[in-house]
Amino acid sequence: MELTKKTHACVRIEKDGQTLVIDPGLFSEEDAAVGADAILVTHEHMDHFNEDRLRRAMEANPAAEIWTLASVAGQLSAAFPGRVHTVGEGDAFTAAGFEVEVHGQLHAVIHPDIPRITNVGFLLDGGAVFHPGDALTVPEGRTVDTLLLPVHAPWNKIAEVIDYVRAVAPRRSVDIHDSLLQDHARPVYDGMIEKLGGAGHDRLVPGAHTEVG
């Protein structure tokens, strides 16, 4: 499998001639999901879910389908009958040739005064890749090869990020959720994650590729 990092929390993963895209939100490229055979969306926040980007992808490929939680599916189902699937924790399905498991239920706490919304993570091909969305979900009972690591958000701090890597114990982590992180701060984050996380660590610029699985 080849993973392409897109801006912020979005990634494209290709295998056997098919393409799966996760979280093409407002901060990702306008064509981030175009050409996808399957699209997964972890939750409804605009940096992970952008209706225009999804509509563009669905119209470009009449066979493309979306798997997501109810709060997102409800905004798209009428426009694409039979092509938008609602999933939740414990579900498993096949999308574009990838075996997908759903882990997690809630978005991380941003502030106690802000109600928590639903959020799911997607585990591909038995643990080859895990995208947690906006949560520090540990896929219990699974060994993760590549963890897509949300490194910078209003809801996390670096100590939590490091402890999350330790809890999942992947072979390596690859940064996502990073578009708000200033360039001069990246070496600080990189150094701490690499020194304390206990796993390999990669930071990719948007458009860069890496082999996964």
N, C-alpha and C positions, 0 to 999 in steps of 0.2 A: 504494500500500500504506500502511496505517496501523499503526504499531507502538505498543503499549501497554507501558510499563514496569511490571513487577510487582516485588515485593520481592526483593532480592538478585540472583540470576543469571537469573531467569525473565523472558521476554518473550512477549507475544501479538502476532501479526502477522496482519492481515486483508487479504484481496484477493478481489475478485469474489464476495463473499458467503461465503467460506470462511475458516476460522481455523486457524492453525498456532501451536503453543505449544512453546517450547524451555525445557528444564530447570526443570520445576515441582518444586523440592525442598522440604525441610522448612522453610526460612526463608521460602518464598513463601506466598501466601495459600492457604487450604485449598481454595478453588474455582478456583485459578489455571488449571487445565487443563479445567475443566468447560465444555462447549460446543465444545471443539476438534474439528476434523475430522482433524487429524494432530498427533502429538506427537513431538518429537525430544529425545533424552537424550544428553548428551555423555559422561557417565561415571557411575560407581556411588556416588560420595560423596554423603552424605545431603543436602547443601545443593543438590544438582542432581537427585537421584533420590529420590523418596519414593513407595513402593509404594501407600500409601493414596490419595494424590492421583491417581496414575495409574489405579488401579482405579475411583475415583469417576468420572473422565472417561470411561473405557472403558464403564462401565455406563450412564452418562448418554446416550451416543451409540453405539449398537450398530454404527455404520459407522466409528467412529474407529479409527485405526491408529497404531502406534508404530514408529519407526525408531531403532535404537540399536546399541551394540556388544554383543558376545557376553556380557560379564559382567552386563549388565542384562537382556538378552533372555532369558537362562537362568532368571531369577527370575520372568518374566511369561508366557512362551510357553504353559505348560500351562493357565493360566487363560483365555487368549484365543487359542485355536487359529487360525492363519492370519492373525492381526491384528498380530503382533509380528515385525518384520523386522530381521535382523542385518546391519549394514553395517560397512565399514571403509574405510581410506584408498584413494582412487581410485574409489570407487563413486559412481554418479550415479543418481538416481531422481526420480520425481514424487510429491509428497505434497500433497494438498488444493489442487492447481493450482499449486504452487510447484515450480520446478526446483531440485533440491538436489544439491550436490556435497559429498563428504566429504573433509576434509583433516586430516592429523595422525594420530599414533599413540599418543603417550605423554603422561601428565600431567607437568606441570612438577615439577622436583625440590623437594621440601619440605625434606628433609634427607638427606644421604648414607646415613644409617642406616635410612631408611624406604624400602622397596621401591616402585618406581614402578609405577603401574597404567596401564591403557590409557585413552586420552582421544581423542575426535575432535571436530573443529570442523565446522560446517555453513555452507556458502556458498549463499545463496538467489539464484535468478534471475540467474545469471551474474555476481554481484558486488554486487547491490543491498544485501545485508546479510551480514555474516560474524559468527558467534558461535563463538569459539574454545574454549569450555569453560574448563578449567583448564590452559591452555598458551598460550604466545606463538607460536602457529603462524602462519606467513606463507603464505597460499595462492598458491603460485608460479604465475606466468603469468596472474594475475587482477588486474583493477583493482577495488578495493573502494570502494563509495560510502559506506556506513555501517558502521563497525567497532564492534561491541559490545565495550567495553574493560574487562577485569577490573582494576579500579583498586586493590583492597585485598584481600590474601590472605596467609596464612602463607608462601606460596611466592614472593612477589614484593616488589620495592621500587620506589620511584617512578622511579629512573633506568632500570630495565628497562621500566617502563610507557611512559615517554617514548620510549625507543629502539624499542619495539615499534610505536608509532604511526608513527614515522619509517620503519620497515622496511616496513610495510603501505602507508603513504602514502594513506590514504583521503581522501575529500572532508571527512569529519567523523568523530569518534568520539562514542559515547554510552556513558556509564558503566554498567557492570553489576558484579556481585560487590562490592557496596559496603555491605551491611547492617552490617558490623562497624566501619565507618569513622565515627568520632564527628563530630557536626555541626561542632564548632569546627575540625576538621581539613580539612573539605571546601574552604574557600576556599584553603587552602595547596595542596592537590592540584590544584584547578581552575586556579589561577594558573600553576603550573609546567607542567601539560599544555598549557594554552592558549599560553603563551609559548614553550615549547621543542618541542612536538610537531610543529609545522608543518602542522597541519590544524585545521579547525573542531572545536569541542568542546561537547557538551551534557551536562548532568546533569539527569535527570528524576526527580521524586518518584514513588513508586509510584502508579499509576493515571493518570499523565500520558500524553498521546499525542503522536506526531510522525509526519509523513509521511516515508516512505522510498522509495527506488527512483526 
